[in-house]
């Protein structure tokens, strides 16, 4: 099962990776200092997130951001981890998606996840705005979001991408 999960995750990275890497890739740890501690916490969070241990991943991403607030991937993955726990976290998740995109407007996966969340909370027009942005950045991911938007309705707590490939997220 673990080998299958690793293979599926690797396949998902190859298919969906934007030019600058995937937000669920571990980041290189710089030498020493608060940023190094933040990146190590982030990398721990990525591992937990991929294992679907969302509350624990949330804590690690929060720890990373407390040490270094300007890690776009940590904001994105914190938002994803919050959203996967419950739509009760939607407002907080939206704030973190917005911050991730403020720090890195080319972080394509944030548009996918935020667009899915907008659809889930009944804001399809905003989901389509994210789809339009994503089409300019990554047509492959845009096609996946488009399929997700066609599948997920308001209040659907399952992430469309995760639902399509349970072992990849």
N, C-alpha and C positions, 0 to 999 in steps of 0.2 A: 504494500500500500504506500509506504514512504517513497519507494523508488518511483512508483507511478505518479505520485504527487510532484516529485522533483522533475520528472520528465515533462509533465503537463505544465508546470510553472516555467520551465525553460522554453517550451514551445510557445507559451503565452508571451514571454519576453521577446522572443524572436519575431513573432507576428505583430505585437503591439508596441514595441519599443520605439519611442520617439528618437530623433537624432541625438539628443543629449542624454539618453539613458532612461531607464524606467524608474519611477519614483519608489518602487519597492526594491530596487537594487540597494545593497549596502553602500554607504558613502565611504570614500577613502578617509581614514582617520589622520588628521594633521598631527604634527608632533606637539605634544604638551598643551597645557592651558585649558581654559573653559570650553573652547570650541571642540577640542579633542574629547573631553568628557561628554559634551552634547552629542557629538557624532556617535560615540559609543552607545549612548542611551538610545539614540535614533535607530542605530543598527539592531540593537536588542528589540526595539519596538517592531521593526520590520519582520524579524523572525517570528515574534509572537503574533503579529497580524496575519502572516502567511499560514500560521497554525490555527487561525481563527480564534485566538485567545484575546478577543477585542478589549475587555476591561484592563487586562494586563498591558496590552499594547498601548492603550490610551495613557496609562500612567507613565510608560517609558517615553512616549512622545511629549507628554506634558513636562517631564523632567528635562528632556532635550531642549524644549523651548524656553524653559526657565533659565537654562544656561546660555542659550544662544537663540534669540527670538527670530533671527533672519534666515531660518532654514525652511525654505518653501515646501520641500518634500515632507518635513515634519508636520507642518500645518495641514497639508493635504491628507496625509495618512492619519493624523489625529481626527480630522473631520470624517474620514471614511470609517475609522474605528468607532466613533460616536454613533454615526448613522447606522452601522451594522448592529449596534446594540438595541437601538430603539429610535423611532421617529420623534420621540419626546425630546431628543437632542438636536432636532432639526435646526433651530435657530443658532445654536452654538456651532454646529457643523457648518452652516452657511457662512458664519463669520470667519471660520478657519479656511474654508475654500477661498473666500474673497482675499484673505491675507496671503494665501499661497500664490494666488494669481497676481496680486499686487507686487509680490517679490519676484515672481517669475511668470510673466504673461504667456510664456510658451510652454508651460507645464500642462501638456495636453490632457493627461489623466485627470487633472482637477476639473476640466470642463466635462469630461465623461461622468465623473462621480457627482458633480454638482447638478448637471443636467438631469441625471437620474433622480436625484433628491428633489429637484423642482417638480418633476413629474409625479413623484410619490406624494408630495404635499399639495398637489392640485394647482400647480402653476406651469401649465404646459407652454405658455408663451415664453416664459423665461428659459424653460428647457430648450426650446427651439433657438433662442438667442445663443445659448451655449453650443448647440449643434452647429450653428452658422460659424461661430468662432473656430470650432474644432475642424470644420471642413477646410479652413485655410491652413491649419497647422498640420493635420494628420488625417487625410481622407480615409484611411483604414479604420482608425478609431471612430471617425465620424459615422462610418457605415455601421459600426457596432452600436454606437449610441442611438442611431436612427432605429435599429432593430429593437433596442431596449425600450425606446420610447413607444414603440408600437406594441410592446408586450406588457409594460408595467403601467398600472393605473394608479390614480390617487389612492394613497393609503397602503399601497403594496410595499411592505417593509423589506422585501428581498431585493437586493441589488440585481438588476438585469444581467450584468456581466457575470457576477458570481453565480447566479442561477443557471446561466448557460454552461458554465464550466466550474462546478463546485470546487474542484481541487486547485484552481489557479489563483484564487484570491482568499 
